[in-house]
Amino acid sequence: MAYEPCRYAQRWPELFESLDDDQKQRVSDALSNNRLEGWEPDRDDVADLADREAGRIDTAEYIRRTMSKVTRGGSM
């Protein structure tokens, strides 16, 4: 099945440019699954997830960024 851009890829296409279709699909799936749980990601959330998928940051840094948002009252 071909990748279909999700709402976040349509809103912020530059965040998805460096990803291949499989990576784009994994990011889209993660965003969709978490939206079902009530999370509405902002641009920084999507950028962090795309950076993690692309290997620009590791899992520890992704968790650190996420926890920082939570503790300062971010969008989580």
PyMOL Python script that loads the backbone (N, CA, C, O; Angstrom):
from pymol import cmd

cmd.read_pdbstr("""\
ATOM      1  N   MET A   1       0.843  -1.180   0.000  1.00  0.00           N
ATOM      2  CA  MET A   1       0.000   0.000   0.000  1.00  0.00           C
ATOM      3  C   MET A   1       0.889   1.244   0.000  1.00  0.00           C
ATOM      4  O   MET A   1       1.852   1.330   0.762  1.00  0.00           O
ATOM      5  N   ALA A   2       0.562   2.185  -0.843  1.00  0.00           N
ATOM      6  CA  ALA A   2       1.336   3.419  -0.962  1.00  0.00           C
ATOM      7  C   ALA A   2       1.057   4.347   0.214  1.00  0.00           C
ATOM      8  O   ALA A   2      -0.040   4.371   0.772  1.00  0.00           O
ATOM      9  N   TYR A   3       2.073   5.101   0.565  1.00  0.00           N
ATOM     10  CA  TYR A   3       1.948   6.068   1.659  1.00  0.00           C
ATOM     11  C   TYR A   3       0.990   7.182   1.262  1.00  0.00           C
ATOM     12  O   TYR A   3       1.096   7.753   0.177  1.00  0.00           O
ATOM     13  N   GLU A   4       0.066   7.477   2.146  1.00  0.00           N
ATOM     14  CA  GLU A   4      -0.853   8.603   1.987  1.00  0.00           C
ATOM     15  C   GLU A   4      -0.532   9.609   3.088  1.00  0.00           C
ATOM     16  O   GLU A   4      -0.611   9.264   4.267  1.00  0.00           O
ATOM     17  N   PRO A   5      -0.170  10.847   2.734  1.00  0.00           N
ATOM     18  CA  PRO A   5       0.192  11.829   3.760  1.00  0.00           C
ATOM     19  C   PRO A   5      -0.924  12.043   4.783  1.00  0.00           C
ATOM     20  O   PRO A   5      -2.089  12.229   4.432  1.00  0.00           O
ATOM     21  N   CYS A   6      -0.539  12.011   6.036  1.00  0.00           N
ATOM     22  CA  CYS A   6      -1.485  12.268   7.117  1.00  0.00           C
ATOM     23  C   CYS A   6      -1.697  13.775   7.251  1.00  0.00           C
ATOM     24  O   CYS A   6      -1.036  14.565   6.577  1.00  0.00           O
ATOM     25  N   ARG A   7      -2.612  14.158   8.114  1.00  0.00           N
ATOM     26  CA  ARG A   7      -2.921  15.581   8.300  1.00  0.00           C
ATOM     27  C   ARG A   7      -1.685  16.379   8.711  1.00  0.00           C
ATOM     28  O   ARG A   7      -1.550  17.545   8.339  1.00  0.00           O
ATOM     29  N   TYR A   8      -0.781  15.761   9.476  1.00  0.00           N
ATOM     30  CA  TYR A   8       0.410  16.468   9.945  1.00  0.00           C
ATOM     31  C   TYR A   8       1.439  16.610   8.832  1.00  0.00           C
ATOM     32  O   TYR A   8       2.139  17.620   8.762  1.00  0.00           O
ATOM     33  N   ALA A   9       1.538  15.614   7.966  1.00  0.00           N
ATOM     34  CA  ALA A   9       2.426  15.709   6.806  1.00  0.00           C
ATOM     35  C   ALA A   9       1.909  16.760   5.831  1.00  0.00           C
ATOM     36  O   ALA A   9       2.695  17.411   5.143  1.00  0.00           O
ATOM     37  N   GLN A  10       0.610  16.925   5.772  1.00  0.00           N
ATOM     38  CA  GLN A  10       0.031  17.963   4.919  1.00  0.00           C
ATOM     39  C   GLN A  10       0.224  19.342   5.532  1.00  0.00           C
ATOM     40  O   GLN A  10       0.442  20.317   4.813  1.00  0.00           O
ATOM     41  N   ARG A  11       0.146  19.428   6.850  1.00  0.00           N
ATOM     42  CA  ARG A  11       0.292  20.706   7.549  1.00  0.00           C
ATOM     43  C   ARG A  11       1.749  21.160   7.591  1.00  0.00           C
ATOM     44  O   ARG A  11       2.046  22.340   7.404  1.00  0.00           O
ATOM     45  N   TRP A  12       2.669  20.193   7.842  1.00  0.00           N
ATOM     46  CA  TRP A  12       4.097  20.500   7.970  1.00  0.00           C
ATOM     47  C   TRP A  12       4.917  19.565   7.086  1.00  0.00           C
ATOM     48  O   TRP A  12       5.664  18.736   7.605  1.00  0.00           O
ATOM     49  N   PRO A  13       4.795  19.679   5.770  1.00  0.00           N
ATOM     50  CA  PRO A  13       5.479  18.741   4.870  1.00  0.00           C
ATOM     51  C   PRO A  13       6.997  18.757   5.010  1.00  0.00           C
ATOM     52  O   PRO A  13       7.653  17.745   4.760  1.00  0.00           O
ATOM     53  N   GLU A  14       7.552  19.885   5.402  1.00  0.00           N
ATOM     54  CA  GLU A  14       9.005  19.979   5.548  1.00  0.00           C
ATOM     55  C   GLU A  14       9.543  19.024   6.611  1.00  0.00           C
ATOM     56  O   GLU A  14      10.706  18.627   6.548  1.00  0.00           O
ATOM     57  N   LEU A  15       8.721  18.653   7.579  1.00  0.00           N
ATOM     58  CA  LEU A  15       9.166  17.739   8.630  1.00  0.00           C
ATOM     59  C   LEU A  15       9.286  16.304   8.118  1.00  0.00           C
ATOM     60  O   LEU A  15       9.966  15.484   8.735  1.00  0.00           O
ATOM     61  N   PHE A  16       8.640  15.999   7.010  1.00  0.00           N
ATOM     62  CA  PHE A  16       8.607  14.644   6.457  1.00  0.00           C
ATOM     63  C   PHE A  16       9.520  14.475   5.242  1.00  0.00           C
ATOM     64  O   PHE A  16       9.705  13.356   4.762  1.00  0.00           O
ATOM     65  N   GLU A  17      10.093  15.577   4.738  1.00  0.00           N
ATOM     66  CA  GLU A  17      10.850  15.539   3.485  1.00  0.00           C
ATOM     67  C   GLU A  17      12.010  14.556   3.500  1.00  0.00           C
ATOM     68  O   GLU A  17      12.257  13.889   2.495  1.00  0.00           O
ATOM     69  N   SER A  18      12.719  14.452   4.600  1.00  0.00           N
ATOM     70  CA  SER A  18      13.920  13.610   4.644  1.00  0.00           C
ATOM     71  C   SER A  18      13.612  12.138   4.914  1.00  0.00           C
ATOM     72  O   SER A  18      14.522  11.310   4.917  1.00  0.00           O
ATOM     73  N   LEU A  19      12.356  11.807   5.138  1.00  0.00           N
ATOM     74  CA  LEU A  19      11.966  10.435   5.457  1.00  0.00           C
ATOM     75  C   LEU A  19      11.559   9.680   4.195  1.00  0.00           C
ATOM     76  O   LEU A  19      10.979  10.254   3.274  1.00  0.00           O
ATOM     77  N   ASP A  20      11.873   8.378   4.164  1.00  0.00           N
ATOM     78  CA  ASP A  20      11.358   7.568   3.060  1.00  0.00           C
ATOM     79  C   ASP A  20       9.899   7.210   3.359  1.00  0.00           C
ATOM     80  O   ASP A  20       9.397   7.510   4.442  1.00  0.00           O
ATOM     81  N   ASP A  21       9.233   6.583   2.419  1.00  0.00           N
ATOM     82  CA  ASP A  21       7.803   6.309   2.587  1.00  0.00           C
ATOM     83  C   ASP A  21       7.510   5.413   3.788  1.00  0.00           C
ATOM     84  O   ASP A  21       6.508   5.613   4.474  1.00  0.00           O
ATOM     85  N   ASP A  22       8.371   4.429   4.052  1.00  0.00           N
ATOM     86  CA  ASP A  22       8.160   3.563   5.219  1.00  0.00           C
ATOM     87  C   ASP A  22       8.273   4.355   6.519  1.00  0.00           C
ATOM     88  O   ASP A  22       7.476   4.164   7.438  1.00  0.00           O
ATOM     89  N   GLN A  23       9.260   5.241   6.594  1.00  0.00           N
ATOM     90  CA  GLN A  23       9.422   6.081   7.786  1.00  0.00           C
ATOM     91  C   GLN A  23       8.233   7.027   7.939  1.00  0.00           C
ATOM     92  O   GLN A  23       7.714   7.209   9.040  1.00  0.00           O
ATOM     93  N   LYS A  24       7.813   7.619   6.844  1.00  0.00           N
ATOM     94  CA  LYS A  24       6.647   8.512   6.886  1.00  0.00           C
ATOM     95  C   LYS A  24       5.423   7.771   7.408  1.00  0.00           C
ATOM     96  O   LYS A  24       4.655   8.305   8.208  1.00  0.00           O
ATOM     97  N   GLN A  25       5.252   6.534   6.946  1.00  0.00           N
ATOM     98  CA  GLN A  25       4.104   5.748   7.386  1.00  0.00           C
ATOM     99  C   GLN A  25       4.187   5.441   8.873  1.00  0.00           C
ATOM    100  O   GLN A  25       3.177   5.505   9.574  1.00  0.00           O
ATOM    101  N   ARG A  26       5.390   5.104   9.368  1.00  0.00           N
ATOM    102  CA  ARG A  26       5.539   4.815  10.802  1.00  0.00           C
ATOM    103  C   ARG A  26       5.241   6.048  11.652  1.00  0.00           C
ATOM    104  O   ARG A  26       4.592   5.942  12.693  1.00  0.00           O
ATOM    105  N   VAL A  27       5.712   7.213  11.215  1.00  0.00           N
ATOM    106  CA  VAL A  27       5.418   8.452  11.943  1.00  0.00           C
ATOM    107  C   VAL A  27       3.914   8.726  11.905  1.00  0.00           C
ATOM    108  O   VAL A  27       3.315   9.055  12.929  1.00  0.00           O
ATOM    109  N   SER A  28       3.315   8.591  10.740  1.00  0.00           N
ATOM    110  CA  SER A  28       1.867   8.811  10.610  1.00  0.00           C
ATOM    111  C   SER A  28       1.077   7.855  11.489  1.00  0.00           C
ATOM    112  O   SER A  28       0.113   8.258  12.140  1.00  0.00           O
ATOM    113  N   ASP A  29       1.482   6.588  11.509  1.00  0.00           N
ATOM    114  CA  ASP A  29       0.789   5.598  12.342  1.00  0.00           C
ATOM    115  C   ASP A  29       0.903   5.951  13.817  1.00  0.00           C
ATOM    116  O   ASP A  29      -0.077   5.867  14.557  1.00  0.00           O
ATOM    117  N   ALA A  30       2.103   6.350  14.247  1.00  0.00           N
ATOM    118  CA  ALA A  30       2.301   6.717  15.657  1.00  0.00           C
ATOM    119  C   ALA A  30       1.437   7.919  16.024  1.00  0.00           C
ATOM    120  O   ALA A  30       0.826   7.947  17.093  1.00  0.00           O
ATOM    121  N   LEU A  31       1.387   8.901  15.148  1.00  0.00           N
ATOM    122  CA  LEU A  31       0.565  10.081  15.410  1.00  0.00           C
ATOM    123  C   LEU A  31      -0.914   9.718  15.461  1.00  0.00           C
ATOM    124  O   LEU A  31      -1.639  10.176  16.344  1.00  0.00           O
ATOM    125  N   SER A  32      -1.356   8.906  14.527  1.00  0.00           N
ATOM    126  CA  SER A  32      -2.769   8.496  14.495  1.00  0.00           C
ATOM    127  C   SER A  32      -3.149   7.696  15.730  1.00  0.00           C
ATOM    128  O   SER A  32      -4.192   7.938  16.337  1.00  0.00           O
ATOM    129  N   ASN A  33      -2.306   6.749  16.100  1.00  0.00           N
ATOM    130  CA  ASN A  33      -2.591   5.923  17.277  1.00  0.00           C
ATOM    131  C   ASN A  33      -2.688   6.765  18.541  1.00  0.00           C
ATOM    132  O   ASN A  33      -3.571   6.546  19.371  1.00  0.00           O
ATOM    133  N   ASN A  34      -1.793   7.718  18.688  1.00  0.00           N
ATOM    134  CA  ASN A  34      -1.808   8.553  19.884  1.00  0.00           C
ATOM    135  C   ASN A  34      -2.946   9.563  19.870  1.00  0.00           C
ATOM    136  O   ASN A  34      -3.436   9.958  20.928  1.00  0.00           O
ATOM    137  N   ARG A  35      -3.370   9.983  18.691  1.00  0.00           N
ATOM    138  CA  ARG A  35      -4.542  10.869  18.607  1.00  0.00           C
ATOM    139  C   ARG A  35      -5.781  10.156  19.116  1.00  0.00           C
ATOM    140  O   ARG A  35      -6.649  10.771  19.735  1.00  0.00           O
ATOM    141  N   LEU A  36      -5.862   8.863  18.857  1.00  0.00           N
ATOM    142  CA  LEU A  36      -7.000   8.088  19.357  1.00  0.00           C
ATOM    143  C   LEU A  36      -7.053   8.094  20.876  1.00  0.00           C
ATOM    144  O   LEU A  36      -8.116   7.912  21.470  1.00  0.00           O
ATOM    145  N   GLU A  37      -5.902   8.303  21.499  1.00  0.00           N
ATOM    146  CA  GLU A  37      -5.818   8.368  22.961  1.00  0.00           C
ATOM    147  C   GLU A  37      -6.057   9.786  23.482  1.00  0.00           C
ATOM    148  O   GLU A  37      -5.996  10.020  24.689  1.00  0.00           O
ATOM    149  N   GLY A  38      -6.331  10.737  22.573  1.00  0.00           N
ATOM    150  CA  GLY A  38      -6.649  12.092  22.993  1.00  0.00           C
ATOM    151  C   GLY A  38      -5.529  13.108  22.859  1.00  0.00           C
ATOM    152  O   GLY A  38      -5.692  14.263  23.253  1.00  0.00           O
ATOM    153  N   TRP A  39      -4.393  12.698  22.310  1.00  0.00           N
ATOM    154  CA  TRP A  39      -3.257  13.606  22.158  1.00  0.00           C
ATOM    155  C   TRP A  39      -3.402  14.385  20.862  1.00  0.00           C
ATOM    156  O   TRP A  39      -3.661  13.797  19.811  1.00  0.00           O
ATOM    157  N   GLU A  40      -3.240  15.702  20.924  1.00  0.00           N
ATOM    158  CA  GLU A  40      -3.226  16.537  19.726  1.00  0.00           C
ATOM    159  C   GLU A  40      -1.822  17.118  19.593  1.00  0.00           C
ATOM    160  O   GLU A  40      -1.512  18.135  20.214  1.00  0.00           O
ATOM    161  N   PRO A  41      -0.970  16.482  18.788  1.00  0.00           N
ATOM    162  CA  PRO A  41       0.418  16.927  18.683  1.00  0.00           C
ATOM    163  C   PRO A  41       0.539  18.297  18.026  1.00  0.00           C
ATOM    164  O   PRO A  41      -0.236  18.661  17.142  1.00  0.00           O
ATOM    165  N   ASP A  42       1.538  19.042  18.488  1.00  0.00           N
ATOM    166  CA  ASP A  42       1.849  20.312  17.846  1.00  0.00           C
ATOM    167  C   ASP A  42       3.063  20.104  16.935  1.00  0.00           C
ATOM    168  O   ASP A  42       3.564  18.987  16.808  1.00  0.00           O
ATOM    169  N   ARG A  43       3.524  21.167  16.312  1.00  0.00           N
ATOM    170  CA  ARG A  43       4.626  21.059  15.355  1.00  0.00           C
ATOM    171  C   ARG A  43       5.874  20.475  16.004  1.00  0.00           C
ATOM    172  O   ARG A  43       6.537  19.623  15.413  1.00  0.00           O
ATOM    173  N   ASP A  44       6.202  20.923  17.213  1.00  0.00           N
ATOM    174  CA  ASP A  44       7.389  20.401  17.894  1.00  0.00           C
ATOM    175  C   ASP A  44       7.278  18.902  18.160  1.00  0.00           C
ATOM    176  O   ASP A  44       8.265  18.178  18.037  1.00  0.00           O
ATOM    177  N   ASP A  45       6.099  18.439  18.518  1.00  0.00           N
ATOM    178  CA  ASP A  45       5.892  17.008  18.755  1.00  0.00           C
ATOM    179  C   ASP A  45       6.138  16.206  17.479  1.00  0.00           C
ATOM    180  O   ASP A  45       6.803  15.171  17.504  1.00  0.00           O
ATOM    181  N   VAL A  46       5.599  16.690  16.376  1.00  0.00           N
ATOM    182  CA  VAL A  46       5.759  15.999  15.096  1.00  0.00           C
ATOM    183  C   VAL A  46       7.223  16.040  14.665  1.00  0.00           C
ATOM    184  O   VAL A  46       7.753  15.048  14.165  1.00  0.00           O
ATOM    185  N   ALA A  47       7.871  17.182  14.856  1.00  0.00           N
ATOM    186  CA  ALA A  47       9.288  17.301  14.502  1.00  0.00           C
ATOM    187  C   ALA A  47      10.140  16.329  15.309  1.00  0.00           C
ATOM    188  O   ALA A  47      11.034  15.685  14.761  1.00  0.00           O
ATOM    189  N   ASP A  48       9.871  16.221  16.598  1.00  0.00           N
ATOM    190  CA  ASP A  48      10.637  15.293  17.436  1.00  0.00           C
ATOM    191  C   ASP A  48      10.442  13.853  16.984  1.00  0.00           C
ATOM    192  O   ASP A  48      11.406  13.089  16.920  1.00  0.00           O
ATOM    193  N   LEU A  49       9.227  13.479  16.677  1.00  0.00           N
ATOM    194  CA  LEU A  49       8.957  12.115  16.228  1.00  0.00           C
ATOM    195  C   LEU A  49       9.640  11.837  14.883  1.00  0.00           C
ATOM    196  O   LEU A  49      10.209  10.764  14.686  1.00  0.00           O
ATOM    197  N   ALA A  50       9.584  12.796  13.968  1.00  0.00           N
ATOM    198  CA  ALA A  50      10.257  12.642  12.674  1.00  0.00           C
ATOM    199  C   ALA A  50      11.770  12.575  12.859  1.00  0.00           C
ATOM    200  O   ALA A  50      12.439  11.782  12.196  1.00  0.00           O
ATOM    201  N   ASP A  51      12.313  13.397  13.750  1.00  0.00           N
ATOM    202  CA  ASP A  51      13.755  13.353  14.033  1.00  0.00           C
ATOM    203  C   ASP A  51      14.163  12.004  14.596  1.00  0.00           C
ATOM    204  O   ASP A  51      15.219  11.478  14.245  1.00  0.00           O
ATOM    205  N   ARG A  52      13.338  11.440  15.465  1.00  0.00           N
ATOM    206  CA  ARG A  52      13.630  10.115  16.029  1.00  0.00           C
ATOM    207  C   ARG A  52      13.593   9.054  14.940  1.00  0.00           C
ATOM    208  O   ARG A  52      14.470   8.191  14.884  1.00  0.00           O
ATOM    209  N   GLU A  53      12.609   9.108  14.094  1.00  0.00           N
ATOM    210  CA  GLU A  53      12.488   8.123  13.012  1.00  0.00           C
ATOM    211  C   GLU A  53      13.649   8.232  12.030  1.00  0.00           C
ATOM    212  O   GLU A  53      14.129   7.219  11.522  1.00  0.00           O
ATOM    213  N   ALA A  54      14.105   9.457  11.760  1.00  0.00           N
ATOM    214  CA  ALA A  54      15.207   9.677  10.821  1.00  0.00           C
ATOM    215  C   ALA A  54      16.568   9.372  11.429  1.00  0.00           C
ATOM    216  O   ALA A  54      17.567   9.317  10.713  1.00  0.00           O
ATOM    217  N   GLY A  55      16.617   9.173  12.743  1.00  0.00           N
ATOM    218  CA  GLY A  55      17.886   8.897  13.402  1.00  0.00           C
ATOM    219  C   GLY A  55      18.679  10.142  13.770  1.00  0.00           C
ATOM    220  O   GLY A  55      19.849  10.045  14.141  1.00  0.00           O
ATOM    221  N   ARG A  56      18.055  11.309  13.670  1.00  0.00           N
ATOM    222  CA  ARG A  56      18.748  12.550  14.040  1.00  0.00           C
ATOM    223  C   ARG A  56      18.855  12.703  15.552  1.00  0.00           C
ATOM    224  O   ARG A  56      19.746  13.389  16.052  1.00  0.00           O
ATOM    225  N   ILE A  57      17.942  12.059  16.276  1.00  0.00           N
ATOM    226  CA  ILE A  57      18.035  11.990  17.734  1.00  0.00           C
ATOM    227  C   ILE A  57      17.799  10.533  18.132  1.00  0.00           C
ATOM    228  O   ILE A  57      17.149   9.778  17.408  1.00  0.00           O
ATOM    229  N   ASP A  58      18.331  10.153  19.284  1.00  0.00           N
ATOM    230  CA  ASP A  58      18.113   8.783  19.756  1.00  0.00           C
ATOM    231  C   ASP A  58      16.892   8.740  20.672  1.00  0.00           C
ATOM    232  O   ASP A  58      16.282   9.766  20.973  1.00  0.00           O
ATOM    233  N   THR A  59      16.558   7.540  21.103  1.00  0.00           N
ATOM    234  CA  THR A  59      15.370   7.360  21.936  1.00  0.00           C
ATOM    235  C   THR A  59      15.483   8.136  23.243  1.00  0.00           C
ATOM    236  O   THR A  59      14.503   8.722  23.705  1.00  0.00           O
ATOM    237  N   ALA A  60      16.672   8.143  23.840  1.00  0.00           N
ATOM    238  CA  ALA A  60      16.861   8.868  25.104  1.00  0.00           C
ATOM    239  C   ALA A  60      16.572  10.361  24.932  1.00  0.00           C
ATOM    240  O   ALA A  60      15.932  10.972  25.788  1.00  0.00           O
ATOM    241  N   GLU A  61      17.037  10.943  23.837  1.00  0.00           N
ATOM    242  CA  GLU A  61      16.785  12.367  23.587  1.00  0.00           C
ATOM    243  C   GLU A  61      15.304  12.612  23.301  1.00  0.00           C
ATOM    244  O   GLU A  61      14.745  13.619  23.736  1.00  0.00           O
ATOM    245  N   TYR A  62      14.676  11.702  22.576  1.00  0.00           N
ATOM    246  CA  TYR A  62      13.244  11.834  22.310  1.00  0.00           C
ATOM    247  C   TYR A  62      12.463  11.831  23.625  1.00  0.00           C
ATOM    248  O   TYR A  62      11.572  12.657  23.824  1.00  0.00           O
ATOM    249  N   ILE A  63      12.795  10.915  24.504  1.00  0.00           N
ATOM    250  CA  ILE A  63      12.122  10.838  25.806  1.00  0.00           C
ATOM    251  C   ILE A  63      12.401  12.094  26.623  1.00  0.00           C
ATOM    252  O   ILE A  63      11.496  12.625  27.266  1.00  0.00           O
ATOM    253  N   ARG A  64      13.648  12.577  26.605  1.00  0.00           N
ATOM    254  CA  ARG A  64      13.992  13.789  27.351  1.00  0.00           C
ATOM    255  C   ARG A  64      13.158  14.974  26.869  1.00  0.00           C
ATOM    256  O   ARG A  64      12.620  15.728  27.680  1.00  0.00           O
ATOM    257  N   ARG A  65      13.052  15.136  25.558  1.00  0.00           N
ATOM    258  CA  ARG A  65      12.261  16.241  24.998  1.00  0.00           C
ATOM    259  C   ARG A  65      10.784  16.107  25.376  1.00  0.00           C
ATOM    260  O   ARG A  65      10.133  17.088  25.734  1.00  0.00           O
ATOM    261  N   THR A  66      10.274  14.894  25.291  1.00  0.00           N
ATOM    262  CA  THR A  66       8.871  14.659  25.630  1.00  0.00           C
ATOM    263  C   THR A  66       8.609  14.957  27.097  1.00  0.00           C
ATOM    264  O   THR A  66       7.625  15.615  27.433  1.00  0.00           O
ATOM    265  N   MET A  67       9.481  14.478  27.966  1.00  0.00           N
ATOM    266  CA  MET A  67       9.312  14.716  29.401  1.00  0.00           C
ATOM    267  C   MET A  67       9.428  16.201  29.728  1.00  0.00           C
ATOM    268  O   MET A  67       8.730  16.699  30.611  1.00  0.00           O
ATOM    269  N   SER A  68      10.295  16.898  29.031  1.00  0.00           N
ATOM    270  CA  SER A  68      10.438  18.337  29.235  1.00  0.00           C
ATOM    271  C   SER A  68       9.130  19.062  28.904  1.00  0.00           C
ATOM    272  O   SER A  68       8.733  19.989  29.610  1.00  0.00           O
ATOM    273  N   LYS A  69       8.472  18.639  27.837  1.00  0.00           N
ATOM    274  CA  LYS A  69       7.185  19.245  27.466  1.00  0.00           C
ATOM    275  C   LYS A  69       6.123  18.951  28.521  1.00  0.00           C
ATOM    276  O   LYS A  69       5.329  19.821  28.880  1.00  0.00           O
ATOM    277  N   VAL A  70       6.119  17.727  29.005  1.00  0.00           N
ATOM    278  CA  VAL A  70       5.126  17.328  30.007  1.00  0.00           C
ATOM    279  C   VAL A  70       5.313  18.124  31.287  1.00  0.00           C
ATOM    280  O   VAL A  70       4.341  18.612  31.864  1.00  0.00           O
ATOM    281  N   THR A  71       6.547  18.257  31.732  1.00  0.00           N
ATOM    282  CA  THR A  71       6.796  18.940  33.006  1.00  0.00           C
ATOM    283  C   THR A  71       6.586  20.444  32.914  1.00  0.00           C
ATOM    284  O   THR A  71       6.357  21.094  33.933  1.00  0.00           O
ATOM    285  N   ARG A  72       6.657  21.009  31.714  1.00  0.00           N
ATOM    286  CA  ARG A  72       6.388  22.450  31.586  1.00  0.00           C
ATOM    287  C   ARG A  72       4.967  22.719  31.113  1.00  0.00           C
ATOM    288  O   ARG A  72       4.612  23.857  30.807  1.00  0.00           O
ATOM    289  N   GLY A  73       4.148  21.656  31.054  1.00  0.00           N
ATOM    290  CA  GLY A  73       2.746  21.838  30.676  1.00  0.00           C
ATOM    291  C   GLY A  73       2.525  21.920  29.194  1.00  0.00           C
ATOM    292  O   GLY A  73       1.635  22.638  28.737  1.00  0.00           O
ATOM    293  N   GLY A  74       3.329  21.187  28.420  1.00  0.00           N
ATOM    294  CA  GLY A  74       3.204  21.197  26.966  1.00  0.00           C
ATOM    295  C   GLY A  74       1.992  20.436  26.483  1.00  0.00           C
ATOM    296  O   GLY A  74       1.028  20.239  27.223  1.00  0.00           O
ATOM    297  N   SER A  75       2.049  20.010  25.234  1.00  0.00           N
ATOM    298  CA  SER A  75       0.874  19.455  24.555  1.00  0.00           C
ATOM    299  C   SER A  75       0.629  17.978  24.802  1.00  0.00           C
ATOM    300  O   SER A  75      -0.235  17.402  24.141  1.00  0.00           O
ATOM    301  N   MET A  76       1.305  17.365  25.671  1.00  0.00           N
ATOM    302  CA  MET A  76       1.081  15.939  25.921  1.00  0.00           C
ATOM    303  C   MET A  76      -0.187  15.838  26.692  1.00  0.00           C
ATOM    304  O   MET A  76      -0.614  14.736  27.038  1.00  0.00           O
TER     305      MET A  76
END
""", "prot")
cmd.dss("prot")
cmd.show_as("cartoon", "prot")
cmd.util.cbc("prot")
cmd.orient("prot")
